Amino acid sequence: MLTPELIRKLRSVDTPTICNALELAMGGRSAQGFTRGTLVAAPQPLQSMLGFARTARIRAAAPSQRPASEMHRLRLDYYRHVAPAPGLPTIVVMQDLDERRGTGSFWGEVNSAVHEGLGVAGVLTDGSVRDLGDLSPTFPILAGSIGPSHAFVHVVDIGGPVEVFGLAL
């Protein structure tokens, strides 16, 4: 059971220490179960994130071919999907499906504030982040790049498998 005290203790430990503990618990080293590559920490390096992964996939290079009413319903379903249950923190893990990841950004001033308001603990995405000067200052975002535009960003699906920086969920 994740108690507030256990969450506090886990958040006080850095990621390499968690990796060391997992190696001990698994009886050896592993080359999987963690991210690879360089990530952008926005708005700045913040406190450790801890939560249950809620997944989604996006595209931004071209508009969605779905009707507007279906896209509206999918966006509301997405927000319901990522909103944490009481006592169970959530981290959004969002995969960008575009050939050139980060063409358009889902993450900026508005979505950082919306997700923080929902109680989401943070986000990990291989997509881009924008609005660096206007992001919620206490909402951690780990992204693949910084970009200026939304382009045609839209949620493709929610709750399925994703792969972000070599981490498959």
N, C-alpha and C positions, 0 to 999 in steps of 0.2 A: 504494500500500500504506500502510495506517495503521500507522505505527510508534509505539511509546510516546512518542518525542520529538516527532513530528508532532502527536499527540493533545495533549500538554502545551502545545505552541505554540498550537494552535488554541483550547484552553481558556483561554489567557491573553488572548484578544482578546474585546472586548465585541460584542454583537449589532449595534449601529449600524456599527461598523467592518467587520464581515462584510458588511452590506448595501452599504456603500461599495465594498468590493472586488468584490462581485458586479456592481454597476453598471458598474464599470470593465471587468470581464471580459465582460459582455454588450454593452458599447458604448452604454449608456444607462440611464436610470432605468426603473423598473417599479413598478406598483401591485399586484403580486402576489408570492407566494412568502414572505410573512412574516405574522405574527399581527397582528390589529387589536383594539383595545379594551384595557380595563384587566384585568390578571390579578392574582390573589392569589399572592404568593410565600410558601410555607410550607415549613418552619417559620420561615424568615427568608430574606432574600436570601442566596444562597450562590454558590459558584463556578459558572462557566459550565457548562452541560451540553453534551455532545457525544456523538452516537451515531446509529446507524441507527434509523429509526422502525419500531416494531412497533405495529401498530394493533389497536384493539378498539372495540366499541360496547357501551354499557350502557343499561339502563332501571332505574328505581327506583319509579315512581309506582304500579305494580301488580305483583303476583307474576307470575313466569313461568308460562306455561301448559304448559311442557314437563314431563315426568316428572322426579322427583328424580334418578334414575339418569343421565338424559341431562344434567341440569344439573351433576352432579358430574363427569362425563366432560368437559364443555365447560370447566369451571373448571380441571381438570388440563391439558387441551390448551392453555388460555390461558397457564398458567404455563410450559409447555414452549415456547410460541410466543415469549414475551417474554425468556426466559433467553438471554443473549448467548452467541455462539460465542466461543471463546478469541481475544482480541485485537480483537474487534469490539464496541465498546460499543453498548448499546441504550438508547433512550429510548422509553417507552411514550407513544403518542399515543392518548388515549381520548375518544371522542365520546359525549356524553350525548344520547340520542334522545328523552327526555321533552320534552313541550311546555314544561314549566317546568323547565329544566335545574337540576340541583343539588337536586332533591327529596330524594334520598337519596345518601349518599356512599359510594363504593367506596374512597376514600383516607382512611386514618386510621392509628392506631397500628399495627395488625396488618399491613395491606398495605404501609405504608412499610417496615416491618422485613423482611417477606417479600421484597419486590422488591429492597431493598438486599442482602439475603442471596443472592439469585439473581445479583447483579452488575449489575442495571439501573442506568443512570447518572442517571435521573430520569424525571419524568412531566410531560406537558402534557395538560390536560383542560379542557373547558368545563363539566364537572360541578363538584361541590363537594368540599371537604376538611374533615375534622373532627378532633377530638382534638389540637388545636394544641399543647397542652402536653405531649403524649405521643408526638408524631411522632419518628421517627428524626432526630436533630439534623443528620445529614450527608446526608440524602436529599432532593434538591430536588424540590418539587412546585409547578408553576404551574397554578393552578385558576381557575375562573370565579367561585367564591363559597365562603363558609364556611357550613357547615350542621351541625346537631347530630345527625342521624339517618342510619342506613343505609337506612331505609324498606324497600323490597323490592328493593334493588339486586342486579342480576344481569347477567352477561355475555350479550349477545345473539349476537354473532358476533366472529370474530377474523380478522385478516389482510386485510380488505377496505379499500375506500376510506373515508376519514373526512374531515370538515371540522370544524376546531376554530379558533375566532376568525378565520375567514376564510381560514385556511390549509388548502388541499385537498391531501390525500396519497392 
